[in-house]
Amino acid sequence: MTTNATPQPRTVVKTRGIEASRARTALWLLLPTLIAIAVVAGYPLWRTIFFAFKEANLTSPETAVNVGLHNFWFTTEDGIGIGFLQDPKWWQAVKNTMLFTVVSVFLETVFGMIIALVVNGAFKGRAFLRTAMLVPWAIPTVVSAQMWAYMYNDSFGLIGRGLLGGQALLAEPDKAIWAMIAVDVWKTTSFMALLILAGLQSLPSDMYEAADMDGASKWTQFWRMTLPLLRPALLVALVFRSLDALRVFDIMYVMLGPVNAASTSMTGYARLNLIDNSLLGMGSAISVAIFLIIMVIVVIYVTAFRVKFD
């Protein structure tokens, strides 16, 4: 009696063995990098989380006392809130940081896309233009912030005195945030253009030639072909810029000073508590909150773009 049993294909087993071997090799190759990340980033992050639940002074961290969630939210018997989540300055800093991030990243992405599409074409002087567009980004942030602060000055500044007739933009909080957004857009648009340009150059040219032969307009090619294929590059650009914008500090510190910067950015508020007030526990708790906010926003980006990195 014979049975017609279907033998398992050996190619599947062999393929799985090769994939497992490659995965082990990749893990060993990545191990030094993972160890470096754990030491350089993991340990400071763990120490920050550790002190977030302590009452500690920056100059004497060894005297830290466990206080639970008091740094985040705690109300005394007389109704006074001492947790940073009960401080209106914190929420004002969050509001200003989110406004700064959303507007600046949006404008930088739009302008960066336009610049990248222009310099991606073939024309005389393209190499010079690609180099020249990086000049604002190459200038140190502290230098560009101070330069723009002089231009915004209401007494002698080109913009504050010459164009606006003596308006003190940086002295009014509602106007100051928009003035700093303009500085950030001027400085970082070229960085976004560079990342988007790298994505554009990786797209196959024959695809556009076929679209031209089929009579597809440039606008249709952009929306139906360019944007969908640029999702990975756009995701990287948006994550990088959003991380920088959410952690903005130097522009606001230089242009507004340490006191006003504390209510204008989350990192400025953290610095005020950690450095100026020497509150190691409170500063660590604020840093943990900033880390969680950034992590949530990155997850939203990855989910919204639905990008798979193979």
C-alpha positions in Angstrom: 0.0 0.0 0.0 1.4 3.3 -1.0 0.6 6.7 0.3 1.0 9.9 -1.8 2.3 12.2 0.9 3.4 15.6 -0.3 7.0 16.1 0.7 7.9 19.5 2.4 9.9 21.6 0.0 13.5 21.8 1.2 13.9 25.2 -0.3 11.6 26.7 2.4 13.7 25.2 5.2 16.9 26.4 3.5 15.5 29.9 3.0 14.5 30.1 6.7 17.9 29.0 7.8 19.6 31.6 5.6 17.3 34.3 7.0 18.0 33.2 10.6 21.8 33.3 9.9 21.6 36.7 8.4 19.5 38.0 11.4 22.2 36.6 13.8 25.0 38.2 11.8 23.1 41.6 11.7 22.6 41.4 15.5 26.3 40.8 16.1 27.2 43.7 13.8 24.7 46.0 15.5 25.7 45.0 19.0 28.5 47.6 19.5 26.2 50.3 18.3 23.4 49.1 20.7 25.9 49.0 23.6 27.1 52.6 22.8 23.5 53.8 22.6 22.7 52.1 25.9 25.6 53.8 27.6 25.4 57.2 26.0 21.6 57.6 25.9 20.1 54.8 28.0 21.9 55.5 31.3 21.2 59.3 31.3 17.6 58.6 30.5 17.3 56.1 33.3 18.9 58.6 35.8 16.6 61.3 34.6 13.5 59.1 35.2 15.0 58.1 38.6 15.4 61.7 39.8 12.0 62.7 38.4 10.4 61.0 41.5 12.9 62.6 43.9 13.3 65.9 45.7 16.9 66.7 45.0 19.2 69.6 44.7 21.5 69.9 41.7 24.5 70.6 43.9 23.9 67.6 46.2 22.1 64.8 44.4 23.1 62.3 47.0 20.6 63.8 49.4 17.7 62.9 47.2 14.4 62.0 48.9 11.6 60.0 47.4 8.5 62.1 46.9 6.6 60.1 44.3 4.6 62.2 41.9 5.0 65.5 43.8 7.2 67.0 41.1 4.4 66.4 38.6 1.3 67.1 40.6 1.0 67.9 44.3 -1.3 70.3 46.2 -0.4 71.4 49.7 -2.9 71.6 52.6 -3.5 75.3 51.9 -4.4 74.6 48.3 -1.1 75.6 46.7 0.0 73.5 43.8 3.8 72.8 43.6 3.9 70.3 40.7 5.0 71.7 37.4 1.7 70.5 35.8 -0.1 73.0 38.0 2.1 75.9 36.9 0.6 78.2 34.2 4.1 78.9 32.9 4.5 75.3 32.0 1.3 75.2 29.9 2.2 78.5 28.3 5.6 77.0 27.4 3.8 73.9 25.9 1.4 76.1 23.9 4.2 78.3 22.5 6.4 75.3 21.7 3.6 73.5 19.9 2.7 76.6 17.9 6.4 77.1 17.1 6.8 73.5 16.0 3.6 73.2 13.9 4.0 76.5 12.0 7.8 76.4 11.5 7.9 72.7 10.4 4.9 73.2 8.0 6.4 76.3 6.4 9.9 74.7 6.2 8.4 71.6 4.5 6.4 73.6 2.0 9.3 75.9 1.1 11.8 73.1 1.3 9.7 71.1 -1.2 9.6 74.0 -3.6 13.3 74.6 -3.4 14.1 70.9 -3.8 11.9 70.6 -6.9 13.6 73.6 -8.4 17.2 72.5 -7.8 16.4 68.9 -8.8 15.9 70.1 -12.4 18.7 70.3 -14.9 19.9 73.9 -15.5 23.1 75.9 -15.6 24.4 76.9 -12.2 22.6 74.1 -10.3 25.6 73.0 -8.3 26.3 76.6 -7.2 22.6 77.0 -6.2 22.6 73.8 -4.2 25.7 75.0 -2.3 24.4 78.5 -1.7 21.0 77.3 -0.3 22.9 75.7 2.7 24.5 78.9 3.9 21.7 79.9 6.3 21.7 76.4 7.8 25.5 76.4 8.1 25.4 79.5 10.3 25.4 78.6 14.0 22.0 79.1 15.6 23.3 81.4 18.3 24.9 83.6 15.7 21.8 83.8 13.5 19.6 84.4 16.5 21.7 87.3 17.6 21.9 88.7 14.1 18.1 88.6 13.8 17.7 90.1 17.3 19.7 93.1 16.1 17.5 93.4 13.0 14.4 93.2 15.1 15.6 95.9 17.5 13.2 98.9 17.6 16.0 101.5 17.9 18.4 100.6 15.2 17.3 97.4 13.6 16.7 97.1 9.9 13.3 95.4 10.4 12.2 96.8 13.8 13.2 100.4 13.1 13.4 100.6 9.3 10.4 98.5 8.1 8.1 98.5 11.1 8.7 102.1 12.3 10.1 101.3 15.8 7.9 98.3 16.8 9.5 96.2 19.6 8.6 92.8 18.3 10.6 90.8 20.9 9.1 92.8 23.8 5.5 91.6 23.1 5.0 87.8 23.6 2.3 87.5 20.9 4.6 89.0 18.3 7.8 87.5 19.6 6.8 83.9 18.8 6.1 84.8 15.2 9.4 86.7 14.9 11.3 83.6 16.1 9.3 81.3 13.8 10.5 83.5 10.9 14.1 83.1 12.1 13.8 79.4 12.3 12.1 79.1 8.8 14.9 81.3 7.3 17.6 79.1 8.9 16.2 75.6 8.5 14.3 75.5 5.2 17.5 74.6 3.4 18.0 71.6 5.6 14.5 70.3 4.7 15.2 71.0 1.1 18.4 69.0 1.3 16.6 66.0 2.8 13.7 66.2 0.3 16.2 66.6 -2.6 17.9 63.4 -1.6 14.6 61.6 -1.8 13.8 63.1 -5.2 17.1 62.0 -6.7 16.3 58.4 -5.6 13.1 58.3 -7.7 13.4 56.5 -11.1 13.4 58.8 -14.1 11.8 56.3 -16.5 8.6 56.5 -14.4 8.3 60.2 -15.3 9.2 59.6 -18.9 6.3 57.1 -19.1 4.0 59.5 -17.4 4.9 62.2 -19.9 4.2 59.8 -22.8 0.8 59.1 -21.3 0.0 62.8 -21.1 0.0 63.2 -17.4 0.5 66.8 -16.3 3.2 67.9 -13.9 0.7 68.6 -11.2 -0.7 65.0 -11.6 2.7 63.5 -11.5 3.5 65.4 -8.3 0.4 64.3 -6.4 0.1 60.8 -7.8 3.8 59.8 -8.1 6.2 62.1 -6.4 4.5 62.6 -3.0 3.6 58.9 -2.4 7.1 57.8 -3.3 8.6 60.6 -1.1 6.9 59.3 2.1 10.0 57.7 3.6 12.1 60.8 2.9 9.4 63.1 4.2 9.0 61.1 7.3 12.7 61.3 8.1 12.7 65.1 7.4 9.6 65.7 9.5 10.8 63.6 12.4 14.2 65.4 12.5 12.7 68.8 12.2 9.9 68.2 14.7 12.4 66.8 17.3 14.6 69.9 16.9 11.6 72.3 17.0 10.1 70.6 20.1 13.5 70.9 21.8 14.1 74.5 20.7 16.1 76.5 23.2 18.9 78.5 21.7 16.9 80.8 19.5 14.5 81.8 22.3 17.3 82.1 24.9 19.4 84.4 22.8 16.5 86.6 21.5 14.4 86.8 24.7 16.7 86.1 27.5 16.6 83.4 30.2 13.5 84.7 32.0 11.2 85.1 29.1 12.5 81.9 27.4 11.2 79.9 30.4 7.6 80.6 29.4 8.2 80.4 25.7 9.7 76.9 25.3 9.5 73.6 27.2 13.3 73.3 27.3 13.6 76.8 28.6 11.2 76.0 31.4 13.2 72.9 32.2 16.4 74.9 32.3 15.0 77.5 34.6 14.1 74.8 37.2 17.1 72.7 36.8 20.0 75.2 36.4 18.7 78.6 37.8 16.7 77.1 40.7 18.9 74.0 41.2 15.8 71.7 41.4 17.2 68.5 40.1 14.0 66.5 40.8 11.7 69.1 39.2 14.0 69.6 36.2 14.1 65.8 35.7 10.3 65.5 35.9 9.9 68.2 33.2 12.5 66.5 31.0 10.6 63.2 31.3 7.4 65.0 30.2 9.2 66.5 27.2 10.5 63.1 26.3 7.0 61.6 26.4 5.5 64.4 24.3 8.2 63.9 21.7 7.7 60.1 21.7 4.0 60.4 21.2 4.5 62.8 18.2 7.0 60.5 16.6 4.5 57.6 16.9 1.8 59.8 15.3 4.1 60.6 12.4 5.0 57.0 11.7 1.4 55.9 12.0 0.0 58.6 9.8 2.6 58.1 7.0 2.2 54.3 7.2 5.8 53.8 6.1 7.5 50.4 6.3 11.2 50.3 6.3 12.3 47.0 4.9 
